[in-house]
Amino acid sequence: MPLESHLASLSEKHQKLDTIILKEELRPSPDSVVLHELKKEKLKLKDEIERYKRTG
């Protein structure tokens, strides 16, 4: 059960980052540095989720 809970937490963080990225992209002057960092973090979460799915 802890693995499922951890995966759910990672998925929730991934979705929240998606929302934050969308909001940043819709701003009149999006900050490209912030977007880059957010997208990098989102990709790290996606990789971690996939790694847990393969081993779980």
Order of alpha helices (4+ residues) and beta strands (2+ residues): alpha-alpha
